[in-house]
């Protein structure tokens, strides 16, 4: 199973490391990542393998969202089934 994690916020040192650490904490494996900085806006999309996750995915999605808010980032985790459904006609 896979998930898509998006991160938006003001660019600063350590954003990728912070999000990666949260994923590692919950046994979420990052498969692919793309990031860019536009002006001072940090944008990242991660595709992750959640087959080994150590908690319910809904709990993880809420946890990473809350952690992002604490760090002034907008972090969202979406299960691949939802992502695929949103992008199919």
PDB file as gemmi writes it, atoms N, CA and C in Angstrom:
CRYST1    1.000    1.000    1.000  90.00  90.00  90.00 P 1                      
ATOM      1  N   UNK A   1       0.846  -1.182   0.000  1.00  0.00           N  
ATOM      2  CA  UNK A   1       0.000   0.000   0.000  1.00  0.00           C  
ATOM      3  C   UNK A   1       0.884   1.236   0.000  1.00  0.00           C  
ATOM      4  N   UNK A   2       0.392   2.264  -0.654  1.00  0.00           N  
ATOM      5  CA  UNK A   2       1.149   3.505  -0.760  1.00  0.00           C  
ATOM      6  C   UNK A   2       0.312   4.688  -0.284  1.00  0.00           C  
ATOM      7  N   UNK A   3       1.019   5.767   0.000  1.00  0.00           N  
ATOM      8  CA  UNK A   3       0.383   7.022   0.376  1.00  0.00           C  
ATOM      9  C   UNK A   3       1.150   8.159  -0.277  1.00  0.00           C  
ATOM     10  N   UNK A   4       0.484   9.286  -0.433  1.00  0.00           N  
ATOM     11  CA  UNK A   4       1.104  10.503  -0.947  1.00  0.00           C  
ATOM     12  C   UNK A   4       1.098  11.524   0.185  1.00  0.00           C  
ATOM     13  N   UNK A   5       2.269  12.089   0.462  1.00  0.00           N  
ATOM     14  CA  UNK A   5       2.399  13.114   1.500  1.00  0.00           C  
ATOM     15  C   UNK A   5       2.828  14.401   0.815  1.00  0.00           C  
ATOM     16  N   UNK A   6       2.113  15.491   1.093  1.00  0.00           N  
ATOM     17  CA  UNK A   6       2.468  16.794   0.544  1.00  0.00           C  
ATOM     18  C   UNK A   6       2.860  17.720   1.692  1.00  0.00           C  
ATOM     19  N   UNK A   7       3.833  18.572   1.412  1.00  0.00           N  
ATOM     20  CA  UNK A   7       4.330  19.517   2.416  1.00  0.00           C  
ATOM     21  C   UNK A   7       4.458  20.889   1.767  1.00  0.00           C  
ATOM     22  N   UNK A   8       3.886  21.891   2.395  1.00  0.00           N  
ATOM     23  CA  UNK A   8       3.999  23.277   1.944  1.00  0.00           C  
ATOM     24  C   UNK A   8       4.349  24.152   3.136  1.00  0.00           C  
ATOM     25  N   UNK A   9       5.207  25.118   2.915  1.00  0.00           N  
ATOM     26  CA  UNK A   9       5.543  26.046   3.990  1.00  0.00           C  
ATOM     27  C   UNK A   9       6.701  26.936   3.602  1.00  0.00           C  
ATOM     28  N   UNK A  10       7.051  27.803   4.506  1.00  0.00           N  
ATOM     29  CA  UNK A  10       8.190  28.693   4.279  1.00  0.00           C  
ATOM     30  C   UNK A  10       9.468  27.862   4.294  1.00  0.00           C  
ATOM     31  N   UNK A  11      10.327  28.100   3.325  1.00  0.00           N  
ATOM     32  CA  UNK A  11      11.568  27.343   3.224  1.00  0.00           C  
ATOM     33  C   UNK A  11      12.488  27.662   4.394  1.00  0.00           C  
ATOM     34  N   UNK A  12      13.103  26.607   4.933  1.00  0.00           N  
ATOM     35  CA  UNK A  12      14.101  26.741   5.992  1.00  0.00           C  
ATOM     36  C   UNK A  12      14.898  25.452   6.061  1.00  0.00           C  
ATOM     37  N   UNK A  13      15.985  25.485   6.743  1.00  0.00           N  
ATOM     38  CA  UNK A  13      16.836  24.308   6.892  1.00  0.00           C  
ATOM     39  C   UNK A  13      16.103  23.240   7.702  1.00  0.00           C  
ATOM     40  N   UNK A  14      16.133  21.988   7.220  1.00  0.00           N  
ATOM     41  CA  UNK A  14      15.644  20.868   8.002  1.00  0.00           C  
ATOM     42  C   UNK A  14      14.232  20.389   7.742  1.00  0.00           C  
ATOM     43  N   UNK A  15      13.516  21.012   6.814  1.00  0.00           N  
ATOM     44  CA  UNK A  15      12.124  20.603   6.578  1.00  0.00           C  
ATOM     45  C   UNK A  15      12.070  19.144   6.126  1.00  0.00           C  
ATOM     46  N   UNK A  16      12.853  18.793   5.126  1.00  0.00           N  
ATOM     47  CA  UNK A  16      12.857  17.412   4.634  1.00  0.00           C  
ATOM     48  C   UNK A  16      13.240  16.442   5.746  1.00  0.00           C  
ATOM     49  N   UNK A  17      14.231  16.791   6.538  1.00  0.00           N  
ATOM     50  CA  UNK A  17      14.677  15.931   7.635  1.00  0.00           C  
ATOM     51  C   UNK A  17      13.579  15.734   8.677  1.00  0.00           C  
ATOM     52  N   UNK A  18      12.845  16.782   8.995  1.00  0.00           N  
ATOM     53  CA  UNK A  18      11.781  16.685   9.998  1.00  0.00           C  
ATOM     54  C   UNK A  18      10.659  15.764   9.532  1.00  0.00           C  
ATOM     55  N   UNK A  19      10.251  15.909   8.284  1.00  0.00           N  
ATOM     56  CA  UNK A  19       9.165  15.081   7.759  1.00  0.00           C  
ATOM     57  C   UNK A  19       9.633  13.633   7.618  1.00  0.00           C  
ATOM     58  N   UNK A  20      10.852  13.453   7.157  1.00  0.00           N  
ATOM     59  CA  UNK A  20      11.413  12.105   7.034  1.00  0.00           C  
ATOM     60  C   UNK A  20      11.490  11.414   8.392  1.00  0.00           C  
ATOM     61  N   UNK A  21      11.852  12.153   9.423  1.00  0.00           N  
ATOM     62  CA  UNK A  21      11.950  11.585  10.769  1.00  0.00           C  
ATOM     63  C   UNK A  21      10.584  11.109  11.269  1.00  0.00           C  
ATOM     64  N   UNK A  22       9.545  11.869  10.990  1.00  0.00           N  
ATOM     65  CA  UNK A  22       8.195  11.456  11.389  1.00  0.00           C  
ATOM     66  C   UNK A  22       7.811  10.167  10.666  1.00  0.00           C  
ATOM     67  N   UNK A  23       8.128  10.098   9.390  1.00  0.00           N  
ATOM     68  CA  UNK A  23       7.833   8.880   8.617  1.00  0.00           C  
ATOM     69  C   UNK A  23       8.592   7.687   9.206  1.00  0.00           C  
ATOM     70  N   UNK A  24       9.867   7.855   9.461  1.00  0.00           N  
ATOM     71  CA  UNK A  24      10.685   6.764  10.001  1.00  0.00           C  
ATOM     72  C   UNK A  24      10.164   6.304  11.363  1.00  0.00           C  
ATOM     73  N   UNK A  25       9.729   7.256  12.170  1.00  0.00           N  
ATOM     74  CA  UNK A  25       9.174   6.961  13.498  1.00  0.00           C  
ATOM     75  C   UNK A  25       8.008   5.976  13.405  1.00  0.00           C  
ATOM     76  N   UNK A  26       7.245   6.071  12.334  1.00  0.00           N  
ATOM     77  CA  UNK A  26       6.040   5.253  12.167  1.00  0.00           C  
ATOM     78  C   UNK A  26       6.209   4.149  11.124  1.00  0.00           C  
ATOM     79  N   UNK A  27       7.452   3.863  10.770  1.00  0.00           N  
ATOM     80  CA  UNK A  27       7.763   2.766   9.831  1.00  0.00           C  
ATOM     81  C   UNK A  27       7.165   3.001   8.443  1.00  0.00           C  
ATOM     82  N   UNK A  28       7.095   4.254   8.045  1.00  0.00           N  
ATOM     83  CA  UNK A  28       6.628   4.639   6.706  1.00  0.00           C  
ATOM     84  C   UNK A  28       7.871   4.824   5.836  1.00  0.00           C  
ATOM     85  N   UNK A  29       7.985   4.050   4.770  1.00  0.00           N  
ATOM     86  CA  UNK A  29       9.160   4.079   3.909  1.00  0.00           C  
ATOM     87  C   UNK A  29       8.950   5.040   2.741  1.00  0.00           C  
ATOM     88  N   UNK A  30       9.842   5.999   2.601  1.00  0.00           N  
ATOM     89  CA  UNK A  30       9.762   6.966   1.503  1.00  0.00           C  
ATOM     90  C   UNK A  30      10.331   6.321   0.246  1.00  0.00           C  
ATOM     91  N   UNK A  31       9.496   6.212  -0.778  1.00  0.00           N  
ATOM     92  CA  UNK A  31       9.890   5.590  -2.043  1.00  0.00           C  
ATOM     93  C   UNK A  31      10.425   6.623  -3.016  1.00  0.00           C  
ATOM     94  N   UNK A  32       9.748   7.749  -3.106  1.00  0.00           N  
ATOM     95  CA  UNK A  32      10.126   8.783  -4.056  1.00  0.00           C  
ATOM     96  C   UNK A  32       9.799  10.138  -3.453  1.00  0.00           C  
ATOM     97  N   UNK A  33      10.608  11.115  -3.776  1.00  0.00           N  
ATOM     98  CA  UNK A  33      10.363  12.463  -3.265  1.00  0.00           C  
ATOM     99  C   UNK A  33      10.780  13.484  -4.319  1.00  0.00           C  
ATOM    100  N   UNK A  34       9.985  14.520  -4.432  1.00  0.00           N  
ATOM    101  CA  UNK A  34      10.344  15.657  -5.271  1.00  0.00           C  
ATOM    102  C   UNK A  34      10.083  16.903  -4.442  1.00  0.00           C  
ATOM    103  N   UNK A  35      10.976  17.849  -4.566  1.00  0.00           N  
ATOM    104  CA  UNK A  35      10.807  19.092  -3.820  1.00  0.00           C  
ATOM    105  C   UNK A  35      11.307  20.247  -4.650  1.00  0.00           C  
ATOM    106  N   UNK A  36      10.759  21.414  -4.366  1.00  0.00           N  
ATOM    107  CA  UNK A  36      11.243  22.622  -5.021  1.00  0.00           C  
ATOM    108  C   UNK A  36      10.981  23.794  -4.095  1.00  0.00           C  
ATOM    109  N   UNK A  37      11.692  24.857  -4.359  1.00  0.00           N  
ATOM    110  CA  UNK A  37      11.510  26.096  -3.611  1.00  0.00           C  
ATOM    111  C   UNK A  37      11.178  27.172  -4.626  1.00  0.00           C  
ATOM    112  N   UNK A  38      10.013  27.788  -4.438  1.00  0.00           N  
ATOM    113  CA  UNK A  38       9.580  28.871  -5.314  1.00  0.00           C  
ATOM    114  C   UNK A  38       9.512  30.132  -4.466  1.00  0.00           C  
ATOM    115  N   UNK A  39      10.395  31.072  -4.774  1.00  0.00           N  
ATOM    116  CA  UNK A  39      10.618  32.237  -3.911  1.00  0.00           C  
ATOM    117  C   UNK A  39      11.006  31.686  -2.553  1.00  0.00           C  
ATOM    118  N   UNK A  40      10.200  31.862  -1.545  1.00  0.00           N  
ATOM    119  CA  UNK A  40      10.516  31.312  -0.225  1.00  0.00           C  
ATOM    120  C   UNK A  40       9.564  30.192   0.169  1.00  0.00           C  
ATOM    121  N   UNK A  41       8.793  29.685  -0.794  1.00  0.00           N  
ATOM    122  CA  UNK A  41       7.820  28.635  -0.517  1.00  0.00           C  
ATOM    123  C   UNK A  41       8.417  27.264  -0.804  1.00  0.00           C  
ATOM    124  N   UNK A  42       8.474  26.427   0.219  1.00  0.00           N  
ATOM    125  CA  UNK A  42       8.963  25.063   0.102  1.00  0.00           C  
ATOM    126  C   UNK A  42       7.789  24.167  -0.272  1.00  0.00           C  
ATOM    127  N   UNK A  43       7.958  23.346  -1.324  1.00  0.00           N  
ATOM    128  CA  UNK A  43       6.914  22.433  -1.788  1.00  0.00           C  
ATOM    129  C   UNK A  43       7.531  21.044  -1.939  1.00  0.00           C  
ATOM    130  N   UNK A  44       6.882  20.039  -1.375  1.00  0.00           N  
ATOM    131  CA  UNK A  44       7.400  18.681  -1.481  1.00  0.00           C  
ATOM    132  C   UNK A  44       6.260  17.689  -1.633  1.00  0.00           C  
ATOM    133  N   UNK A  45       6.496  16.677  -2.469  1.00  0.00           N  
ATOM    134  CA  UNK A  45       5.564  15.560  -2.629  1.00  0.00           C  
ATOM    135  C   UNK A  45       6.368  14.285  -2.411  1.00  0.00           C  
ATOM    136  N   UNK A  46       5.854  13.422  -1.547  1.00  0.00           N  
ATOM    137  CA  UNK A  46       6.511  12.152  -1.258  1.00  0.00           C  
ATOM    138  C   UNK A  46       5.544  11.011  -1.567  1.00  0.00           C  
ATOM    139  N   UNK A  47       6.049   9.960  -2.188  1.00  0.00           N  
ATOM    140  CA  UNK A  47       5.289   8.727  -2.355  1.00  0.00           C  
ATOM    141  C   UNK A  47       5.899   7.747  -1.363  1.00  0.00           C  
ATOM    142  N   UNK A  48       5.058   7.172  -0.528  1.00  0.00           N  
ATOM    143  CA  UNK A  48       5.540   6.328   0.565  1.00  0.00           C  
ATOM    144  C   UNK A  48       4.875   4.957   0.570  1.00  0.00           C  
ATOM    145  N   UNK A  49       5.631   3.976   1.016  1.00  0.00           N  
ATOM    146  CA  UNK A  49       5.116   2.626   1.231  1.00  0.00           C  
ATOM    147  C   UNK A  49       4.642   2.560   2.679  1.00  0.00           C  
ATOM    148  N   UNK A  50       3.355   2.302   2.863  1.00  0.00           N  
ATOM    149  CA  UNK A  50       2.799   2.263   4.218  1.00  0.00           C  
ATOM    150  C   UNK A  50       2.444   0.843   4.654  1.00  0.00           C  
ATOM    151  N   UNK A  51       2.972  -0.149   3.941  1.00  0.00           N  
ATOM    152  CA  UNK A  51       2.630  -1.530   4.302  1.00  0.00           C  
ATOM    153  C   UNK A  51       3.186  -1.933   5.664  1.00  0.00           C  
ATOM    154  N   UNK A  52       4.217  -1.258   6.149  1.00  0.00           N  
ATOM    155  CA  UNK A  52       4.780  -1.586   7.460  1.00  0.00           C  
ATOM    156  C   UNK A  52       4.437  -0.591   8.548  1.00  0.00           C  
ATOM    157  N   UNK A  53       3.500   0.313   8.271  1.00  0.00           N  
ATOM    158  CA  UNK A  53       3.155   1.363   9.231  1.00  0.00           C  
ATOM    159  C   UNK A  53       2.771   0.756  10.586  1.00  0.00           C  
ATOM    160  N   UNK A  54       3.162   1.438  11.669  1.00  0.00           N  
ATOM    161  CA  UNK A  54       2.959   0.888  13.012  1.00  0.00           C  
ATOM    162  C   UNK A  54       1.675   1.364  13.695  1.00  0.00           C  
ATOM    163  N   UNK A  55       0.793   2.011  12.950  1.00  0.00           N  
ATOM    164  CA  UNK A  55      -0.473   2.490  13.516  1.00  0.00           C  
ATOM    165  C   UNK A  55      -1.505   2.556  12.398  1.00  0.00           C  
ATOM    166  N   UNK A  56      -2.724   2.900  12.745  1.00  0.00           N  
ATOM    167  CA  UNK A  56      -3.780   3.110  11.769  1.00  0.00           C  
ATOM    168  C   UNK A  56      -3.395   4.297  10.875  1.00  0.00           C  
ATOM    169  N   UNK A  57      -3.622   4.189   9.558  1.00  0.00           N  
ATOM    170  CA  UNK A  57      -3.230   5.256   8.655  1.00  0.00           C  
ATOM    171  C   UNK A  57      -3.925   6.573   8.994  1.00  0.00           C  
ATOM    172  N   UNK A  58      -5.185   6.519   9.391  1.00  0.00           N  
ATOM    173  CA  UNK A  58      -5.904   7.730   9.772  1.00  0.00           C  
ATOM    174  C   UNK A  58      -5.231   8.442  10.932  1.00  0.00           C  
ATOM    175  N   UNK A  59      -4.747   7.676  11.903  1.00  0.00           N  
ATOM    176  CA  UNK A  59      -4.020   8.251  13.039  1.00  0.00           C  
ATOM    177  C   UNK A  59      -2.730   8.911  12.557  1.00  0.00           C  
ATOM    178  N   UNK A  60      -2.000   8.210  11.678  1.00  0.00           N  
ATOM    179  CA  UNK A  60      -0.759   8.768  11.145  1.00  0.00           C  
ATOM    180  C   UNK A  60      -1.023  10.075  10.403  1.00  0.00           C  
ATOM    181  N   UNK A  61      -2.048  10.105   9.557  1.00  0.00           N  
ATOM    182  CA  UNK A  61      -2.376  11.304   8.772  1.00  0.00           C  
ATOM    183  C   UNK A  61      -2.673  12.487   9.696  1.00  0.00           C  
ATOM    184  N   UNK A  62      -3.416  12.235  10.768  1.00  0.00           N  
ATOM    185  CA  UNK A  62      -3.733  13.298  11.723  1.00  0.00           C  
ATOM    186  C   UNK A  62      -2.481  13.724  12.492  1.00  0.00           C  
ATOM    187  N   UNK A  63      -1.661  12.748  12.874  1.00  0.00           N  
ATOM    188  CA  UNK A  63      -0.429  13.030  13.618  1.00  0.00           C  
ATOM    189  C   UNK A  63       0.515  13.907  12.804  1.00  0.00           C  
ATOM    190  N   UNK A  64       0.745  13.546  11.534  1.00  0.00           N  
ATOM    191  CA  UNK A  64       1.682  14.311  10.713  1.00  0.00           C  
ATOM    192  C   UNK A  64       1.121  15.705  10.392  1.00  0.00           C  
ATOM    193  N   UNK A  65      -0.195  15.806  10.270  1.00  0.00           N  
ATOM    194  CA  UNK A  65      -0.833  17.112  10.059  1.00  0.00           C  
ATOM    195  C   UNK A  65      -0.600  18.013  11.273  1.00  0.00           C  
ATOM    196  N   UNK A  66      -0.804  17.465  12.466  1.00  0.00           N  
ATOM    197  CA  UNK A  66      -0.614  18.226  13.706  1.00  0.00           C  
ATOM    198  C   UNK A  66       0.837  18.637  13.884  1.00  0.00           C  
ATOM    199  N   UNK A  67       1.758  17.701  13.630  1.00  0.00           N  
ATOM    200  CA  UNK A  67       3.187  18.019  13.737  1.00  0.00           C  
ATOM    201  C   UNK A  67       3.559  19.128  12.755  1.00  0.00           C  
ATOM    202  N   UNK A  68       2.986  19.091  11.575  1.00  0.00           N  
ATOM    203  CA  UNK A  68       3.240  20.133  10.597  1.00  0.00           C  
ATOM    204  C   UNK A  68       2.761  21.492  11.083  1.00  0.00           C  
ATOM    205  N   UNK A  69       1.577  21.532  11.651  1.00  0.00           N  
ATOM    206  CA  UNK A  69       1.033  22.794  12.168  1.00  0.00           C  
ATOM    207  C   UNK A  69       1.928  23.372  13.251  1.00  0.00           C  
ATOM    208  N   UNK A  70       2.495  22.500  14.089  1.00  0.00           N  
ATOM    209  CA  UNK A  70       3.411  22.952  15.147  1.00  0.00           C  
ATOM    210  C   UNK A  70       4.663  23.585  14.555  1.00  0.00           C  
ATOM    211  N   UNK A  71       5.026  23.186  13.332  1.00  0.00           N  
ATOM    212  CA  UNK A  71       6.235  23.679  12.682  1.00  0.00           C  
ATOM    213  C   UNK A  71       5.913  24.690  11.574  1.00  0.00           C  
ATOM    214  N   UNK A  72       4.683  25.187  11.567  1.00  0.00           N  
ATOM    215  CA  UNK A  72       4.222  26.141  10.549  1.00  0.00           C  
ATOM    216  C   UNK A  72       4.326  25.582   9.133  1.00  0.00           C  
ATOM    217  N   UNK A  73       3.982  24.301   8.985  1.00  0.00           N  
ATOM    218  CA  UNK A  73       3.949  23.640   7.687  1.00  0.00           C  
ATOM    219  C   UNK A  73       2.558  23.069   7.467  1.00  0.00           C  
ATOM    220  N   UNK A  74       2.170  22.972   6.216  1.00  0.00           N  
ATOM    221  CA  UNK A  74       0.920  22.293   5.867  1.00  0.00           C  
ATOM    222  C   UNK A  74       1.298  20.921   5.324  1.00  0.00           C  
ATOM    223  N   UNK A  75       1.083  19.882   6.140  1.00  0.00           N  
ATOM    224  CA  UNK A  75       1.433  18.525   5.745  1.00  0.00           C  
ATOM    225  C   UNK A  75       0.151  17.704   5.672  1.00  0.00           C  
ATOM    226  N   UNK A  76      -0.035  17.048   4.544  1.00  0.00           N  
ATOM    227  CA  UNK A  76      -1.207  16.193   4.355  1.00  0.00           C  
ATOM    228  C   UNK A  76      -0.754  14.831   3.855  1.00  0.00           C  
ATOM    229  N   UNK A  77      -1.348  13.787   4.401  1.00  0.00           N  
ATOM    230  CA  UNK A  77      -1.086  12.420   3.961  1.00  0.00           C  
ATOM    231  C   UNK A  77      -2.381  11.851   3.410  1.00  0.00           C  
ATOM    232  N   UNK A  78      -2.293  11.277   2.219  1.00  0.00           N  
ATOM    233  CA  UNK A  78      -3.474  10.740   1.561  1.00  0.00           C  
ATOM    234  C   UNK A  78      -3.177   9.315   1.088  1.00  0.00           C  
ATOM    235  N   UNK A  79      -4.069   8.395   1.422  1.00  0.00           N  
ATOM    236  CA  UNK A  79      -3.922   7.003   0.979  1.00  0.00           C  
ATOM    237  C   UNK A  79      -4.006   6.965  -0.542  1.00  0.00           C  
ATOM    238  N   UNK A  80      -3.243   6.086  -1.176  1.00  0.00           N  
ATOM    239  CA  UNK A  80      -3.214   6.028  -2.636  1.00  0.00           C  
ATOM    240  C   UNK A  80      -4.585   5.756  -3.245  1.00  0.00           C  
ATOM    241  N   UNK A  81      -5.454   5.018  -2.565  1.00  0.00           N  
ATOM    242  CA  UNK A  81      -6.792   4.747  -3.101  1.00  0.00           C  
ATOM    243  C   UNK A  81      -7.587   6.039  -3.261  1.00  0.00           C  
ATOM    244  N   UNK A  82      -7.502   6.910  -2.265  1.00  0.00           N  
ATOM    245  CA  UNK A  82      -8.196   8.201  -2.327  1.00  0.00           C  
ATOM    246  C   UNK A  82      -7.565   9.067  -3.414  1.00  0.00           C  
ATOM    247  N   UNK A  83      -6.240   9.108  -3.432  1.00  0.00           N  
ATOM    248  CA  UNK A  83      -5.526   9.895  -4.441  1.00  0.00           C  
ATOM    249  C   UNK A  83      -5.920   9.457  -5.847  1.00  0.00           C  
ATOM    250  N   UNK A  84      -5.909   8.151  -6.089  1.00  0.00           N  
ATOM    251  CA  UNK A  84      -6.265   7.628  -7.416  1.00  0.00           C  
ATOM    252  C   UNK A  84      -7.714   7.936  -7.763  1.00  0.00           C  
ATOM    253  N   UNK A  85      -8.621   7.811  -6.798  1.00  0.00           N  
ATOM    254  CA  UNK A  85     -10.030   8.101  -7.040  1.00  0.00           C  
ATOM    255  C   UNK A  85     -10.245   9.578  -7.417  1.00  0.00           C  
ATOM    256  N   UNK A  86      -9.494  10.446  -6.801  1.00  0.00           N  
ATOM    257  CA  UNK A  86      -9.634  11.877  -7.072  1.00  0.00           C  
ATOM    258  C   UNK A  86      -9.122  12.238  -8.461  1.00  0.00           C  
ATOM    259  N   UNK A  87      -8.238  11.427  -9.027  1.00  0.00           N  
ATOM    260  CA  UNK A  87      -7.613  11.782 -10.285  1.00  0.00           C  
ATOM    261  C   UNK A  87      -8.029  10.875 -11.445  1.00  0.00           C  
ATOM    262  N   UNK A  88      -9.117  10.149 -11.275  1.00  0.00           N  
ATOM    263  CA  UNK A  88      -9.680   9.342 -12.350  1.00  0.00           C  
ATOM    264  C   UNK A  88     -11.033   9.908 -12.750  1.00  0.00           C  
ATOM    265  N   UNK A  89     -11.311   9.850 -14.018  1.00  0.00           N  
ATOM    266  CA  UNK A  89     -12.604  10.366 -14.500  1.00  0.00           C  
ATOM    267  C   UNK A  89     -13.577   9.217 -14.591  1.00  0.00           C  
TER     268      UNK A  89                                                      
END                                                                             
